[in-house]
């Protein structure tokens, strides 16, 4: 190979994981600025109703983006596997099939997002005073669906081959573009909440251009050639086989969160704003763990492709322990600083109290959330995406929705909704622990690869 993105395949495991994860972390911090800048600027320049419309975007966005994001995970696993195995021919096929899928998926998501936004918002019981702004915001947001999909797939290709630095550079630049446009459109021109979504869309197209330029103009084993972009059906089936469980999982979990959001909406505008603001803060706080689990998936996939089984097992163990300890430390810090963090985003005292209450209920259980994400990441990297899909569907969808549906009518307090999260994180962690200790997933992968080779 003519590239040296092999830090995950050789050398100290901790150094490789941290070196790979750190640029992802910094990039994700800037990526979070997309929505956070929207929330902060809208919260300070526009009305409370428009602020609530922006802060409640998470569950609906992930409902539509999550499915294609899951397919991207499958593509990343395949690309990492062929990269680790130094199979240039299949690596090329995987890259071009992934890009072809992204183009088709982006066009499809544009139609779905723009067309179904009002219906989904009604199902979520969005407050009447927030509804017009939510429809306005989401429709402009989903007009940029092609950029959203291609941006995630392009970054995913680079990370799958061990390049986490260039995605960082592109995210920093596009995030700065987003913040500048937010101030210009909302603060300077005085445009409505729709302009915050427009700023996000423009900035994501900028990052797509930079990523595609990198893939097409530099000679590597994974170089993208525009004339070769097409569906290779055997490779597409393989990508879908690995990615579909994650996509289904993401969409169903997002749908469950839409139901949860509907229960939050029933408590009124202050609760919507408070929970939405807490979600933004939690998104930032949990980024180190999210990025490290992304590194775990790539680490496991590359090393299994290279048939380095002992290194894979050791890295999975060390990574999980480190993630869980870091997550609990983050939870403690977030609990201590919950009020000043909430106060930074909104001047609404009622919303601040709601956010502080949610932090009190959830923060100290971040260790459970981290453990579940780690085992799920390891299983995806090992080519076993059905395991996290079933565990998370049971715990984070069925049990969570059932608990809220049963408890909220009897105890009409928002803390009941908040308590569903640590409860279901703990349940999924217990199931994952039992599976991880009882199953011989490395042996199963070795046997499957041996059969495929013969």
C-alpha positions as CSV (number, residue, x, y, z in Angstrom):
1,X,0.0,0.0,0.0
2,X,1.2,3.5,-0.7
3,X,-0.4,5.0,2.4
4,X,0.6,4.7,6.0
5,X,-2.7,4.9,7.9
6,X,-1.8,1.8,9.8
7,X,-1.5,3.0,13.4
8,X,-4.4,0.7,14.4
9,X,-2.7,-2.4,13.0
10,X,0.7,-2.1,14.6
11,X,2.4,-0.5,17.6
12,X,0.9,0.2,21.1
13,X,-2.8,-0.3,21.2
14,X,-3.6,2.6,23.4
15,X,-1.5,5.0,21.3
16,X,-3.2,3.8,18.1
17,X,-6.7,4.2,19.5
18,X,-6.1,7.6,21.1
19,X,-4.2,8.9,18.0
20,X,-7.1,7.8,15.8
21,X,-9.9,8.9,18.1
22,X,-8.5,12.4,19.0
23,X,-9.0,14.0,15.6
24,X,-12.5,12.4,15.5
25,X,-13.3,14.0,18.8
26,X,-12.1,17.4,17.8
27,X,-14.0,17.0,14.6
28,X,-17.2,16.0,16.4
29,X,-16.9,19.0,18.7
30,X,-17.0,21.2,15.6
31,X,-19.7,19.2,14.1
32,X,-21.8,19.7,17.2
33,X,-21.4,23.4,16.6
34,X,-23.8,23.0,13.6
35,X,-26.8,22.5,15.8
36,X,-25.4,24.3,18.9
37,X,-24.7,27.5,17.0
38,X,-28.3,27.3,15.7
39,X,-29.6,26.9,19.2
40,X,-27.5,29.6,20.8
41,X,-28.0,32.2,18.1
42,X,-31.7,31.5,17.7
43,X,-32.1,31.6,21.5
44,X,-30.6,35.0,21.7
45,X,-32.0,36.7,18.6
46,X,-35.4,35.0,18.0
47,X,-38.5,34.1,20.1
48,X,-38.8,31.2,22.7
49,X,-41.0,29.3,20.2
50,X,-38.4,29.5,17.5
51,X,-35.8,28.4,20.0
52,X,-37.9,25.4,21.0
53,X,-38.3,24.5,17.3
54,X,-34.5,24.2,16.9
55,X,-33.7,22.5,20.2
56,X,-36.3,19.7,19.6
57,X,-34.8,18.7,16.2
58,X,-32.7,15.8,17.4
59,X,-35.1,12.9,17.4
60,X,-36.7,13.8,14.0
61,X,-33.4,14.4,12.3
62,X,-32.0,11.1,13.6
63,X,-35.1,9.2,12.6
64,X,-34.4,10.0,8.9
65,X,-30.6,10.3,9.0
66,X,-30.1,7.3,11.3
67,X,-31.0,4.6,8.8
68,X,-28.6,5.8,6.2
69,X,-26.0,6.3,8.9
70,X,-26.3,2.7,9.8
71,X,-25.7,1.6,6.3
72,X,-22.6,3.9,6.4
73,X,-21.4,1.9,9.4
74,X,-21.7,-1.3,7.4
75,X,-19.7,0.3,4.5
76,X,-17.0,1.4,7.0
77,X,-16.7,-2.1,8.4
78,X,-16.3,-3.6,4.9
79,X,-13.8,-0.9,3.8
80,X,-11.8,-1.3,7.0
81,X,-11.7,-5.1,6.6
82,X,-10.4,-4.9,3.0
83,X,-7.9,-2.2,4.0
84,X,-6.6,-4.4,6.9
85,X,-6.3,-7.4,4.5
86,X,-4.5,-5.3,1.9
87,X,-7.1,-6.3,-0.7
88,X,-6.9,-3.3,-3.0
89,X,-9.3,-4.6,-5.7
90,X,-12.2,-5.2,-3.2
91,X,-11.3,-2.0,-1.4
92,X,-11.8,0.0,-4.6
93,X,-15.2,-1.8,-5.3
94,X,-16.4,-1.0,-1.8
95,X,-15.5,2.7,-2.0
96,X,-17.2,3.3,-5.4
97,X,-20.3,1.3,-4.4
98,X,-20.6,3.3,-1.1
99,X,-20.5,6.6,-3.0
100,X,-23.1,5.3,-5.5
101,X,-25.3,4.3,-2.6
102,X,-24.9,7.7,-1.0
103,X,-26.0,9.6,-4.1
104,X,-29.2,7.6,-4.3
105,X,-29.9,7.7,-0.6
106,X,-29.4,11.5,-0.4
107,X,-32.0,12.1,-3.2
108,X,-34.4,9.7,-1.5
109,X,-34.0,11.3,1.9
110,X,-34.7,14.7,0.5
111,X,-38.1,13.6,-0.7
112,X,-39.0,11.8,2.5
113,X,-37.8,14.5,4.8
114,X,-39.4,17.4,3.0
115,X,-42.7,15.5,2.4
116,X,-43.2,13.9,5.8
117,X,-42.0,16.6,8.1
118,X,-45.5,18.1,8.9
119,X,-47.0,14.7,9.5
120,X,-44.2,13.5,11.8
121,X,-44.3,16.7,13.8
122,X,-48.1,16.3,14.3
123,X,-47.5,12.8,15.5
124,X,-45.0,14.1,18.0
125,X,-47.7,16.5,19.4
126,X,-45.5,19.5,18.7
127,X,-47.0,22.5,20.5
128,X,-49.2,24.7,18.2
129,X,-47.1,27.8,18.9
130,X,-43.9,25.9,17.9
131,X,-45.3,23.9,14.9
132,X,-44.9,26.6,12.2
133,X,-41.3,27.2,13.1
134,X,-40.5,23.5,13.3
135,X,-41.9,22.8,9.9
136,X,-40.0,25.7,8.5
137,X,-36.7,24.7,10.1
138,X,-37.0,21.0,9.1
139,X,-37.9,21.5,5.5
140,X,-34.9,23.7,4.9
141,X,-32.7,21.3,6.8
142,X,-33.8,18.3,4.7
143,X,-33.3,20.1,1.5
144,X,-29.7,19.5,2.2
145,X,-30.1,15.8,2.6
146,X,-27.7,14.9,-0.2
147,X,-25.0,16.8,1.6
148,X,-25.8,15.2,4.9
149,X,-25.6,11.6,3.5
150,X,-22.5,12.3,1.3
151,X,-20.7,14.1,4.1
152,X,-21.2,11.2,6.5
153,X,-20.2,8.6,3.9
154,X,-17.1,10.5,2.7
155,X,-15.9,11.1,6.2
156,X,-16.6,7.4,6.9
157,X,-14.5,6.2,4.0
158,X,-11.5,8.2,5.2
159,X,-11.8,7.1,8.8
160,X,-12.3,3.5,7.7
161,X,-8.8,3.5,6.2
162,X,-7.3,5.1,9.3
163,X,-7.3,8.7,8.2
164,X,-9.1,10.7,10.9
165,X,-7.1,13.9,10.5
166,X,-8.4,15.2,7.2
167,X,-12.1,14.8,8.3
168,X,-11.1,17.0,11.3
169,X,-9.7,19.7,9.0
170,X,-12.9,19.7,6.9
171,X,-15.2,19.8,9.9
172,X,-13.4,22.7,11.4
173,X,-13.6,24.7,8.3
174,X,-17.3,23.9,7.6
175,X,-18.2,24.5,11.2
176,X,-16.7,28.0,11.1
177,X,-18.7,28.6,7.9
178,X,-21.8,27.5,9.7
179,X,-21.3,29.8,12.7
180,X,-20.5,32.8,10.5
181,X,-23.6,32.2,8.3
182,X,-25.8,31.8,11.4
183,X,-24.7,35.2,12.7
184,X,-25.1,36.7,9.3
185,X,-28.5,35.3,8.4
186,X,-30.2,35.4,11.9
187,X,-28.3,38.1,13.7
188,X,-27.4,40.4,10.8
189,X,-30.2,40.0,8.3
190,X,-32.8,39.2,10.9
191,X,-34.1,36.3,8.9
192,X,-36.3,33.6,10.6
193,X,-35.5,30.2,12.0
194,X,-35.3,28.7,8.5
195,X,-32.1,30.6,7.8
196,X,-30.3,28.7,10.6
197,X,-31.1,25.4,8.8
198,X,-30.0,27.0,5.5
199,X,-26.6,27.9,7.1
200,X,-26.2,24.3,8.2
201,X,-27.0,23.0,4.7
202,X,-24.5,25.3,3.0
203,X,-21.7,24.4,5.5
204,X,-22.3,20.7,5.0
205,X,-22.0,21.1,1.2
206,X,-18.7,22.8,1.8
207,X,-17.4,19.8,3.8
208,X,-18.7,17.4,1.1
209,X,-16.7,19.2,-1.6
210,X,-13.5,19.1,0.5
211,X,-13.9,15.4,1.3
212,X,-14.6,14.4,-2.3
213,X,-11.7,16.5,-3.5
214,X,-9.4,14.6,-1.2
215,X,-10.8,11.2,-2.3
216,X,-10.5,12.0,-6.0
217,X,-7.3,14.0,-6.3
218,X,-4.8,12.0,-4.2
219,X,-3.3,8.7,-5.4
220,X,-4.1,6.1,-2.8
221,X,-5.4,2.5,-2.9
222,X,-8.9,3.9,-2.0
223,X,-8.8,6.8,-4.6
224,X,-12.2,7.7,-5.9
225,X,-12.7,7.8,-9.7
226,X,-15.9,9.4,-10.8
227,X,-16.3,7.2,-13.9
228,X,-16.2,4.1,-11.7
229,X,-19.1,5.2,-9.4
230,X,-21.7,2.5,-9.8
231,X,-23.6,-0.2,-7.9
232,X,-21.6,-3.4,-7.7
233,X,-24.4,-5.7,-6.6
234,X,-22.3,-8.4,-4.7
235,X,-20.5,-5.6,-2.8
236,X,-23.8,-3.7,-2.2
237,X,-25.3,-6.8,-0.7
238,X,-22.3,-7.2,1.6
239,X,-22.5,-3.6,2.7
240,X,-26.3,-3.9,3.3
241,X,-25.8,-7.2,5.2
242,X,-23.5,-5.4,7.6
243,X,-25.2,-2.1,7.6
244,X,-28.9,-2.8,7.5
245,X,-29.1,-4.0,11.1
246,X,-27.5,-0.8,12.3
247,X,-29.8,1.2,10.1
248,X,-32.9,-0.5,11.3
249,X,-31.7,-0.1,14.8
250,X,-31.0,3.6,14.4
251,X,-34.4,4.2,12.8
252,X,-36.4,2.3,15.4
253,X,-34.5,3.8,18.3
254,X,-35.1,7.2,16.7
255,X,-38.8,6.4,16.3
256,X,-38.9,5.5,20.0
257,X,-37.3,8.8,20.8
258,X,-39.9,10.5,18.7
259,X,-42.5,8.9,21.0
260,X,-40.5,10.1,24.0
261,X,-40.3,13.6,22.5
262,X,-44.1,13.5,22.1
263,X,-44.4,12.9,25.9
264,X,-42.0,15.7,26.5
265,X,-44.0,18.0,24.2
266,X,-47.1,17.3,26.3
267,X,-45.5,19.1,29.3
268,X,-45.3,22.4,27.3
269,X,-42.8,24.8,25.7
270,X,-40.6,25.2,28.8
271,X,-40.0,21.4,29.1
272,X,-39.4,21.2,25.3
273,X,-36.7,23.9,25.5
274,X,-35.2,22.5,28.7
275,X,-34.9,19.0,27.4
276,X,-33.6,20.2,24.1
277,X,-30.9,22.3,25.7
278,X,-29.9,19.4,27.9
279,X,-29.6,17.2,24.8
280,X,-27.2,19.7,23.2
281,X,-25.0,19.7,26.4
282,X,-25.1,15.9,26.7
283,X,-24.1,15.7,23.1
284,X,-21.0,17.6,23.7
285,X,-20.2,15.9,27.0
286,X,-20.5,12.4,25.6
287,X,-18.5,13.1,22.5
288,X,-15.2,11.6,23.8
289,X,-17.0,8.3,24.4
290,X,-18.8,8.3,21.0
291,X,-15.5,9.0,19.2
292,X,-13.6,6.3,21.1
293,X,-16.2,3.7,20.3
294,X,-16.0,4.7,16.6
295,X,-12.3,4.1,16.9
296,X,-13.0,0.7,18.5
297,X,-15.2,-0.4,15.5
298,X,-12.4,0.5,13.0
299,X,-9.7,-1.1,15.2
300,X,-11.6,-4.4,15.5
301,X,-12.5,-4.5,11.8
302,X,-9.0,-3.7,10.6
303,X,-7.3,-6.1,12.9
304,X,-9.7,-8.9,12.2
305,X,-9.1,-8.3,8.5
306,X,-5.4,-8.6,9.2
307,X,-6.1,-11.8,11.3
308,X,-4.5,-10.3,14.4
309,X,-6.9,-12.0,16.8
310,X,-5.0,-11.5,20.1
311,X,-4.4,-7.9,19.3
312,X,-8.2,-7.5,18.6
313,X,-9.2,-9.1,21.9
314,X,-6.7,-7.0,23.9
315,X,-7.7,-3.8,22.3
316,X,-11.4,-4.5,22.8
317,X,-10.9,-5.1,26.5
318,X,-8.6,-2.0,27.1
319,X,-10.9,0.2,25.1
320,X,-14.0,-0.7,27.0
321,X,-12.4,-0.3,30.4
322,X,-11.1,3.1,29.5
323,X,-14.4,4.3,28.0
324,X,-16.4,3.3,31.0
325,X,-14.1,5.1,33.4
326,X,-14.0,8.3,31.3
327,X,-17.8,8.3,30.9
328,X,-18.4,8.2,34.6
329,X,-15.9,11.1,35.1
330,X,-17.7,13.1,32.4
331,X,-21.0,12.4,34.1
332,X,-19.8,13.7,37.5
333,X,-18.5,16.9,35.8
334,X,-21.7,17.4,34.0
335,X,-23.7,17.0,37.1
336,X,-21.7,19.6,39.0
337,X,-21.8,22.2,36.2
338,X,-25.3,21.5,34.9
339,X,-26.8,24.9,35.9
340,X,-24.1,27.2,34.4
341,X,-24.1,25.1,31.3
342,X,-27.9,25.5,30.9
343,X,-27.7,29.2,31.7
344,X,-25.2,29.6,28.8
345,X,-27.8,28.5,26.3
346,X,-31.0,30.0,27.5
347,X,-32.3,32.8,29.8
348,X,-35.6,30.9,30.5
349,X,-35.5,30.0,34.3
350,X,-38.1,27.2,33.9
351,X,-36.2,25.6,31.0
352,X,-33.0,25.8,33.1
353,X,-34.6,24.0,36.0
354,X,-35.9,21.3,33.7
355,X,-32.4,20.7,32.2
356,X,-30.8,20.6,35.7
357,X,-33.3,18.1,36.8
358,X,-32.6,15.9,33.8
359,X,-28.9,16.0,34.4
360,X,-29.4,15.0,38.1
361,X,-31.3,11.9,37.0
362,X,-29.1,10.8,34.1
363,X,-25.5,12.0,34.4
364,X,-24.2,9.4,36.9
365,X,-25.4,6.5,34.7
366,X,-23.1,7.5,31.7
367,X,-20.9,4.5,32.6
368,X,-23.8,2.2,31.6
369,X,-24.4,4.1,28.4
370,X,-20.7,3.9,27.6
371,X,-20.5,0.2,28.2
372,X,-23.4,-0.5,25.9
373,X,-21.9,1.6,23.1
374,X,-18.5,-0.1,23.5
375,X,-19.8,-3.7,23.2
376,X,-22.0,-2.6,20.3
377,X,-19.0,-1.0,18.5
378,X,-16.9,-4.2,19.0
379,X,-19.7,-6.4,17.7
380,X,-20.2,-4.2,14.6
381,X,-16.4,-4.3,13.9
382,X,-16.5,-8.1,14.2
383,X,-19.3,-8.3,11.6
384,X,-22.0,-9.2,14.1
385,X,-24.4,-6.2,13.8
386,X,-27.5,-8.2,14.7
387,X,-26.4,-8.5,18.3
388,X,-26.4,-4.7,19.1
389,X,-29.5,-4.3,17.0
390,X,-31.6,-6.8,19.0
391,X,-30.2,-5.7,22.4
392,X,-30.8,-2.0,21.8
393,X,-34.2,-2.6,20.2
394,X,-35.4,-4.5,23.2
395,X,-33.9,-2.2,25.9
396,X,-33.9,1.2,24.3
397,X,-37.1,0.9,22.3
398,X,-39.6,-1.6,23.6
399,X,-38.8,-1.3,27.4
400,X,-38.2,2.4,27.3
401,X,-41.4,3.2,25.4
402,X,-43.4,0.8,27.5
403,X,-42.1,2.2,30.8
404,X,-42.9,5.8,29.8
405,X,-46.3,4.9,28.4
406,X,-47.3,3.1,31.6
407,X,-45.7,5.5,34.1
408,X,-46.4,9.0,32.8
409,X,-50.2,8.8,33.0
410,X,-50.0,7.9,36.7
411,X,-47.0,10.1,37.7
412,X,-47.4,13.3,35.6
413,X,-43.8,14.5,36.2
414,X,-41.0,15.0,33.7
415,X,-38.5,13.1,35.9
416,X,-40.4,9.9,35.0
417,X,-39.4,10.4,31.4
418,X,-35.8,11.1,32.4
419,X,-35.5,8.0,34.5
420,X,-36.3,5.8,31.5
421,X,-32.8,6.5,30.1
422,X,-30.6,5.2,33.0
423,X,-33.0,2.3,33.5
424,X,-32.7,1.1,29.9
425,X,-29.0,1.8,29.7
426,X,-28.5,-0.5,32.7
427,X,-30.6,-3.2,31.2
428,X,-28.8,-3.2,27.8
429,X,-25.4,-3.2,29.6
430,X,-26.4,-6.3,31.6
431,X,-27.5,-8.1,28.4
432,X,-24.3,-7.1,26.6
433,X,-22.1,-8.2,29.5
434,X,-23.7,-11.6,29.5
435,X,-23.3,-12.0,25.8
436,X,-19.7,-10.8,25.7
437,X,-18.6,-13.2,28.5
438,X,-20.5,-16.2,27.2
439,X,-19.9,-15.9,23.4
440,X,-16.7,-16.7,21.5
441,X,-17.1,-14.0,18.9
442,X,-13.5,-14.1,17.8
443,X,-13.7,-17.8,17.1
444,X,-17.0,-17.3,15.2
445,X,-15.4,-14.7,13.0
446,X,-12.3,-16.9,12.3
447,X,-14.6,-19.8,11.3
448,X,-16.7,-17.6,9.0
449,X,-13.7,-16.2,7.3
450,X,-12.2,-19.6,6.8
451,X,-15.4,-20.9,5.1
452,X,-15.6,-17.8,2.9
453,X,-11.9,-18.3,1.8
454,X,-12.5,-22.0,1.0
